């Protein structure tokens, strides 16, 4: 018997907004050590190294400078259609979470307005909990903080591997491509 969905968890980068990190990786030359860059960025997102150290190591690995999202905030566009839909989901009494591999409080301090922040019951940011997606424990922590079992939650993320790990932890998942596809697939689960 399947569980009734009580909570929906949204990723930030690539779902609520563009993914500057993925764009950076996609445009690296073949000689760049993208795996090392990913490893360094994961350490930064989980709070293990400083922003300066992250920048230095990424430049050494790739030969290019990466400007963190908080330095590019004027270029970031919100997914307004999705935010409106999240508001509708709240009115339908679903718990709403935001789960992001984030290295700072930028999501709350600069990205989302106070009214937009009020749409979310909880923010699980990797640097605050010391875990990064796709670590299985992070999905359990997210469900726990929302007061639901993993089987009662759906993750919406643009990374296939993150969706797969969420499903292994017991959650349902929707791989985000665009708003209409996401809304349709999510409604089928609700």
N, C-alpha and C positions, 0 to 999 in steps of 0.2 A: 504494500500500500504506500503510495507516495504522500509526502507531507504537504500540507497547505503552506504556500509561500506567505511569509509574514514580513520579510525584509528584502530590500533591493540595495545592492552595493555598487556604486559607480566608481570607475577609475577617473582620474583627472586628465592626464596628458594623453591625447589621442581619442578621448571621449568627450569630456567637458570642454576641451580646448585642443589646439594643435600640439604635436609632440616634437618639440625642438631637438630633443636628444636623438630621437629616431632619424630625424632629418639630417642631423650632423653625421650619424653613423652611415646613413645611406649615401652620403656624398664623399666618403673617405676614399683616398686612392688605394689601389690594390696592395701597395707596399705597407700601408698602415697596419698596426697591430690592434685591430678592432676588439679582439678578445681581451687584451690587456686593458684597453680603454673601458670596456664593459665592467671588468673586475674592479677597476679603480672607481668608477661611477657608482657601483653597488656599495662599495665601502663608504663612499661619501654619503649616499642616501641613507645608510644605516647609522650614520653618525660616528663612524670609526676614524675618519680623517677629515681635515679641514678643507674648506673651499679652495684655499691657496694651494694646498698639497694636491688636491684633486686636479686642479688646473695644470699644475706643473707636470704631474704624471701623465695626464692625458696628452699634453703637448709632446712629451717625450715618446709616447707610444704611437702617436699618429702624425706628428709633424704639423699639427694644426691646433689652433686655440679653440676651445669650446667656451662660449659665454653661457653661464647658467641662466635658466629661465627667469629668475628674478631680475637679471640685468636686461632682459628683453621685454619686460612687462608691457611696454607701450605697443609692442607688435602682436601681442597675444589676443586672439578673438575668442569670445565665449560661444558655446553652442547654445544659443538662445532657445531654439526649438526644444532641445533636451531639457533645459532648465524649466521651461513651461510645463513639459510633460512630468517632470519630477514634482512640481507643484501639484499637478493633478493626482499623482500617485499618493502624495501626502494626504490630500483630501479624501482619498479612498482608504486611508488609515494604514498604509504600509509604513514600516520603519525604513528610513533612508540613511544609508551610510556612504561615506566617501573613503576609498582605500587607495592610497597613492604611494608609489616609491618617490618620496619627496625628501629633499635634503634641508628644507627650511619650512617656516610657517607662512611662506608666500601665499599659499592657497587662501588662508584666512586673513592675512594682513593686507594683501593687495589685490588678489584675483576676484574673490567673491565679495559682494556688498553684504552688509549686515542682513538685509532681507533674504538674499540668496543663501547665506550661511544658515539662516533659520529653517531652510528646507531640509537640512540634514540633522539627523539625531546624533550622529557621531562622525568624527574625522579620525581616521586611523592613518597616520603619516609615518612612514618607515623610520625617519630619523628619531621620532619620539619613542617608538617601541623597539628599535634595534633589530628589526626584521625587514626583509625586502621580499617582494613577490619574485619568484614563485614559491617561497618557503611555506610549506604546509601549515606550520604553526601560525602564520600570519592570518590565514583564512579562519582558523579556529578562534583566534583572538578577536577578529572582527565580528564574527557571529556572537561570541560571548558578550562583547561590549554592546551589541544591539539587543541583547537579551533573547536571542533565538538560538535554535539548534542549527548547525550547518545545513541540514536538509530543508530548513525553512527559509533559506536565503538564496538569492540569485546574484551572481557577479556579472556585471557588464564591463568588459575590458576589450581593448583593441589588440591584445597580444594573445595569440592562440595558446602558447605554453602556459600563460597565467590562467586562462580559462580551463585548460586541461587539469592543472594542479588543483584549482578550486573544486572541480568535479570529483577528483580523487579524494578530496577532504569531505565530500558529501554535499557540497553546494551544487546548485544548478548554475549554468553559465550561458551567457549570450556573447558571442564574439562580435564586437562592434565594427561595422563597416560604414554605416551612415544612419541617420536618424530614423528614416522610414523603416529600414530593415530591422533596426534595433527594437523599435516600438512594436512592430508586428510579431517578432519572435518573443519578446517579453510578454506581450498580451497572451500569447499561446500558453505560456507557463503559468500565468496568473489565473 
